[in-house]
Amino acid sequence: MIELSGIRDVSRVVQVMPPDAEAAAALQEWAEQADSLLDVSALDLSHADLSTADLAMALMTQTVLRSAKFIGADLYRAHLEGAVLDGADLSSASLVKAELDEASLRGATLDDADLGSASLWAVDARSARLRAAKLHGASLIDVHLEGADLTDASVRETSVKAVLDEHTVVQGLTGTLFGPATIGQADVRREIDGLELERWLNRRGAKVHVLTPRSVSITYYAKFSEGYSRSNPQGIVRRRMVNGVAHDEAFTRNLRWEPTEYLRLYQLGHNEVDHAEISEAEAVAFIEDVTGQAK
């Protein structure tokens, strides 16, 4: 086990190094640097044990984390987009405001984990365990929960636009959520919402109330610094408010909307790049111009 204490008196713990040499070297370097963020994007940390480690804001985009352990770890605002967490153990971990879009959590354990305001879009969580997990304000959009175990989990204004089936366990699930959900039975799928969804869940032991959906609002911003202007921006970002939860995204070089920390960092005074609100039409024109140049 490697353990170092940083300048903020936060312990850096690597209980077990992964077999992959490149990943192990990256973890070793991080453990030895007292005030650096962990960046292991696209590396293979399978079977690593980072239980109780401070991994807040860590960059683990597209990282392979099969059967890794994060028991009691702090993953606040961690970037886990596209990560493979199949069979991983995140029991009692804090995943508050973590970005898990397009991640795979098949067979993962998240018992007692806190996923408050976390973003889970297009996540495969089939057969995952989320017993007593807190999902308050989380966004589970297009998430596969077939065979998942949500025994005694709690929701609070949580968007659960997920796929459920007869093997999804919801005994003791409590709180409030937004639908609709898709119910898979044999080879047939149907979407249900409102009272029908509420009854479907509560007949299976849940005690939840399905809320009436709120409208979705989107605000666009043009980013500009020296040499750029509102009408000729260097990039654009948007803030989507879905059921009261803010989702910030930037239109990237990959020619798609992807999560961004820009607006949050700007509010904290960490960005020199300025921005101004623009209309949807201006945002569409920028995207059409960028995509046209890329062809």
C-alpha positions as CSV (number, residue, x, y, z in Angstrom):
1,M,0.0,0.0,0.0
2,I,1.2,3.5,-0.9
3,E,0.0,6.3,1.3
4,L,1.0,10.0,1.3
5,S,-0.6,13.0,2.9
6,G,-1.0,16.1,0.7
7,I,-0.8,19.8,1.8
8,R,-4.6,19.7,2.5
9,D,-4.1,16.9,4.9
10,V,-5.9,14.5,2.6
11,S,-4.6,11.0,2.5
12,R,-3.6,9.5,-0.9
13,V,-4.0,5.8,-0.7
14,V,-3.3,3.1,-3.2
15,Q,-4.1,-0.2,-1.5
16,V,-3.3,-2.4,-4.5
17,M,-1.6,-1.4,-7.8
18,P,-3.1,-2.5,-11.0
19,P,-1.2,-5.2,-13.1
20,D,-0.9,-2.8,-16.0
21,A,2.6,-1.2,-15.8
22,E,1.6,2.1,-17.4
23,A,-1.4,2.5,-15.1
24,A,0.7,1.6,-12.0
25,A,3.3,4.2,-12.9
26,A,0.6,6.9,-13.3
27,L,-0.8,6.0,-9.9
28,Q,2.7,6.1,-8.3
29,E,3.4,9.5,-9.8
30,W,0.0,10.8,-8.5
31,A,0.6,9.4,-5.0
32,E,4.0,11.2,-4.8
33,Q,2.7,14.6,-5.9
34,A,0.9,16.2,-3.0
35,D,-1.4,18.6,-4.9
36,S,-2.1,17.1,-8.3
37,L,-5.3,15.7,-9.7
38,L,-5.3,12.1,-10.8
39,D,-5.3,11.7,-14.6
40,V,-5.5,8.1,-15.7
41,S,-7.8,8.6,-18.7
42,A,-7.9,5.7,-21.1
43,L,-5.5,3.6,-19.0
44,D,-6.3,0.1,-17.6
45,L,-6.7,0.2,-13.8
46,S,-8.5,-3.2,-13.6
47,H,-8.1,-4.8,-10.2
48,A,-6.6,-1.7,-8.6
49,D,-7.7,-0.9,-5.0
50,L,-8.2,2.8,-4.4
51,S,-10.5,2.4,-1.4
52,T,-10.8,5.5,0.8
53,A,-8.7,7.5,-1.6
54,D,-9.4,11.2,-2.4
55,L,-10.2,11.1,-6.1
56,A,-12.2,14.3,-6.2
57,M,-12.2,15.8,-9.8
58,A,-10.1,12.8,-11.0
59,L,-9.9,12.4,-14.8
60,M,-10.8,8.8,-15.6
61,T,-12.6,9.2,-18.9
62,Q,-12.7,5.9,-20.8
63,T,-10.5,4.3,-18.1
64,V,-10.8,0.5,-17.7
65,L,-11.7,-0.2,-14.1
66,R,-13.0,-3.7,-14.2
67,S,-13.2,-5.3,-10.7
68,A,-11.4,-2.2,-9.2
69,K,-12.2,-1.2,-5.6
70,F,-13.3,2.3,-4.6
71,I,-14.8,1.4,-1.2
72,G,-15.4,4.7,0.7
73,A,-13.5,6.7,-1.9
74,D,-14.2,10.4,-2.6
75,L,-15.1,10.7,-6.3
76,Y,-16.7,14.2,-6.1
77,R,-17.1,15.6,-9.6
78,A,-14.9,12.8,-11.0
79,H,-14.9,12.4,-14.7
80,L,-15.8,8.8,-15.5
81,E,-17.4,9.3,-18.9
82,G,-17.1,6.1,-21.0
83,A,-15.3,4.3,-18.1
84,V,-15.6,0.5,-17.8
85,L,-16.5,-0.2,-14.2
86,D,-17.9,-3.7,-14.7
87,G,-17.7,-5.7,-11.4
88,A,-16.2,-2.7,-9.6
89,D,-16.9,-2.1,-5.9
90,L,-17.9,1.4,-5.1
91,S,-19.6,0.7,-1.8
92,S,-20.0,3.8,0.4
93,A,-18.2,5.9,-2.2
94,S,-19.1,9.5,-2.7
95,L,-20.0,10.2,-6.4
96,V,-21.7,13.5,-5.8
97,K,-21.9,15.4,-9.1
98,A,-19.7,12.8,-10.8
99,E,-19.9,12.5,-14.6
100,L,-20.7,8.9,-15.6
101,D,-22.2,9.4,-19.1
102,E,-21.8,6.3,-21.4
103,A,-20.0,4.4,-18.6
104,S,-20.5,0.7,-18.1
105,L,-21.4,-0.5,-14.5
106,R,-22.5,-4.0,-15.3
107,G,-22.4,-6.1,-12.1
108,A,-20.9,-3.2,-10.2
109,T,-21.6,-2.7,-6.5
110,L,-22.7,0.8,-5.3
111,D,-24.2,-0.2,-1.9
112,D,-24.6,2.9,0.3
113,A,-22.9,5.1,-2.4
114,D,-23.9,8.7,-2.7
115,L,-24.7,9.7,-6.3
116,G,-26.3,13.0,-5.5
117,S,-26.7,15.2,-8.6
118,A,-24.5,12.7,-10.6
119,S,-25.0,12.5,-14.4
120,L,-25.6,9.0,-15.8
121,W,-26.6,9.2,-19.4
122,A,-26.6,6.1,-21.6
123,V,-25.1,4.0,-18.8
124,D,-25.2,0.2,-18.8
125,A,-26.0,-0.7,-15.2
126,R,-27.5,-4.1,-15.8
127,S,-27.2,-6.4,-12.7
128,A,-25.6,-3.6,-10.7
129,R,-26.2,-3.4,-6.9
130,L,-27.3,0.0,-5.5
131,R,-28.7,-1.1,-2.2
132,A,-29.3,1.9,0.1
133,A,-27.7,4.1,-2.5
134,K,-28.6,7.8,-2.5
135,L,-29.7,9.1,-5.9
136,H,-30.9,12.5,-4.9
137,G,-31.1,14.9,-7.8
138,A,-29.2,12.4,-10.1
139,S,-30.0,12.2,-13.8
140,L,-30.4,8.6,-15.0
141,I,-31.3,9.1,-18.7
142,D,-31.3,6.1,-21.1
143,V,-29.8,4.0,-18.3
144,H,-30.2,0.2,-18.4
145,L,-31.2,-1.1,-15.0
146,E,-32.4,-4.5,-16.0
147,G,-31.7,-6.9,-13.2
148,A,-30.3,-4.1,-11.0
149,D,-30.9,-4.1,-7.2
150,L,-32.1,-0.8,-5.8
151,T,-33.2,-2.3,-2.4
152,D,-33.7,0.5,0.1
153,A,-32.2,3.1,-2.3
154,S,-33.5,6.7,-2.1
155,V,-34.5,9.2,-4.8
156,R,-35.4,12.9,-4.5
157,E,-36.5,14.6,-7.7
158,T,-34.4,12.1,-9.5
159,S,-34.8,11.6,-13.3
160,V,-35.2,7.9,-13.8
161,K,-35.8,7.7,-17.6
162,A,-34.4,4.2,-17.5
163,V,-35.0,0.7,-18.7
164,L,-36.4,-1.6,-16.0
165,D,-37.6,-5.2,-16.2
166,E,-39.2,-7.8,-14.0
167,H,-35.8,-8.6,-12.4
168,T,-35.1,-5.0,-11.3
169,V,-35.4,-5.0,-7.5
170,V,-37.1,-1.9,-6.0
171,Q,-38.1,-3.2,-2.6
172,G,-37.7,-0.3,-0.1
173,L,-37.0,2.3,-2.8
174,T,-38.3,5.6,-1.4
175,G,-38.7,9.2,-2.5
176,T,-39.7,11.2,-5.6
177,L,-38.7,10.7,-9.2
178,F,-39.4,11.8,-12.7
179,G,-40.3,9.4,-15.5
180,P,-41.0,8.0,-17.9
181,A,-39.4,4.6,-17.6
182,T,-39.3,1.8,-20.2
183,I,-40.5,-1.6,-19.0
184,G,-39.0,-4.6,-20.7
185,Q,-40.9,-7.8,-20.6
186,A,-39.8,-10.7,-22.8
187,D,-39.2,-9.1,-26.2
188,V,-41.7,-6.3,-25.6
189,R,-40.9,-2.8,-24.3
190,R,-43.4,-0.1,-23.3
191,E,-43.0,3.3,-21.8
192,I,-45.0,4.2,-18.7
193,D,-45.1,7.4,-16.6
194,G,-47.1,9.1,-13.9
195,L,-49.5,7.1,-11.9
196,E,-48.9,3.9,-14.0
197,L,-45.2,4.0,-13.3
198,E,-45.8,4.8,-9.6
199,R,-48.1,1.8,-9.3
200,W,-45.6,-0.5,-11.2
201,L,-42.9,0.4,-8.7
202,N,-45.0,0.4,-5.6
203,R,-46.5,-3.0,-6.3
204,R,-42.9,-4.3,-6.2
205,G,-42.3,-2.9,-2.7
206,A,-41.2,0.7,-3.4
207,K,-42.7,3.7,-1.7
208,V,-42.2,6.4,-4.3
209,H,-44.1,9.3,-5.9
210,V,-43.7,10.0,-9.6
211,L,-43.6,13.7,-10.2
212,T,-45.1,15.7,-13.1
213,P,-42.3,16.5,-15.5
214,R,-41.0,20.0,-15.6
215,S,-40.1,21.8,-18.8
216,V,-36.5,21.7,-20.1
217,S,-34.8,25.0,-20.6
218,I,-31.5,25.6,-22.5
219,T,-29.3,28.7,-22.4
220,Y,-26.5,29.1,-24.9
221,Y,-23.3,31.1,-24.4
222,A,-20.6,32.2,-26.8
223,K,-17.0,32.0,-25.5
224,F,-14.5,34.6,-26.6
225,S,-11.1,36.0,-25.6
226,E,-8.7,38.3,-27.4
227,G,-9.2,38.1,-31.1
228,Y,-12.7,36.7,-30.8
229,S,-16.2,38.3,-30.3
230,R,-19.8,37.4,-29.5
231,S,-20.5,37.2,-33.2
232,N,-17.3,35.3,-33.9
233,P,-16.8,33.1,-30.9
234,Q,-14.0,30.6,-30.3
235,G,-16.6,28.1,-29.0
236,I,-20.0,27.7,-27.5
237,V,-21.4,26.2,-24.3
238,R,-24.9,25.5,-23.1
239,R,-26.6,24.9,-19.8
240,R,-29.5,22.5,-19.8
241,M,-31.9,22.6,-16.9
242,V,-33.6,19.2,-16.7
243,N,-36.0,18.8,-13.8
244,G,-34.2,21.5,-11.9
245,V,-30.7,19.9,-12.4
246,A,-28.1,21.9,-14.4
247,H,-26.1,20.1,-17.1
248,D,-23.3,22.1,-18.7
249,E,-22.0,21.1,-22.1
250,A,-19.6,22.4,-24.7
251,F,-19.6,21.8,-28.4
252,T,-16.2,20.2,-28.9
253,R,-13.8,19.2,-31.6
254,N,-15.5,15.9,-31.6
255,L,-18.5,17.8,-33.2
256,R,-20.8,16.9,-30.4
257,W,-22.0,18.3,-27.0
258,E,-19.9,17.0,-24.2
259,P,-19.8,17.8,-20.4
260,T,-17.8,20.8,-19.4
261,E,-16.7,22.5,-16.2
262,Y,-16.3,25.9,-17.9
263,L,-19.3,27.7,-16.4
264,R,-18.6,26.4,-12.9
265,L,-15.0,27.4,-13.1
266,Y,-15.8,30.8,-14.5
267,Q,-18.1,31.4,-11.6
268,L,-15.2,30.6,-9.3
269,G,-12.9,33.0,-11.1
270,H,-10.7,30.4,-12.7
271,N,-11.2,31.2,-16.4
272,E,-9.8,34.1,-18.4
273,V,-12.1,33.3,-21.3
274,D,-15.3,35.4,-21.2
275,H,-18.7,34.5,-22.5
276,A,-22.0,36.1,-23.4
277,E,-25.5,34.7,-23.8
278,I,-26.6,34.0,-27.4
279,S,-29.8,32.8,-29.0
280,E,-30.5,29.2,-30.1
281,A,-30.3,30.4,-33.7
282,E,-26.8,31.8,-33.2
283,A,-25.7,28.5,-31.6
284,V,-27.2,26.5,-34.5
285,A,-25.4,28.8,-37.0
286,F,-22.1,28.3,-35.2
287,I,-22.5,24.5,-35.2
288,E,-23.4,24.4,-38.9
289,D,-20.4,26.5,-39.7
290,V,-18.0,24.3,-37.7
291,T,-19.5,21.0,-39.0
292,G,-19.4,22.4,-42.6
293,Q,-15.7,23.2,-42.2
294,A,-15.0,19.7,-40.9
295,K,-16.4,18.0,-43.9
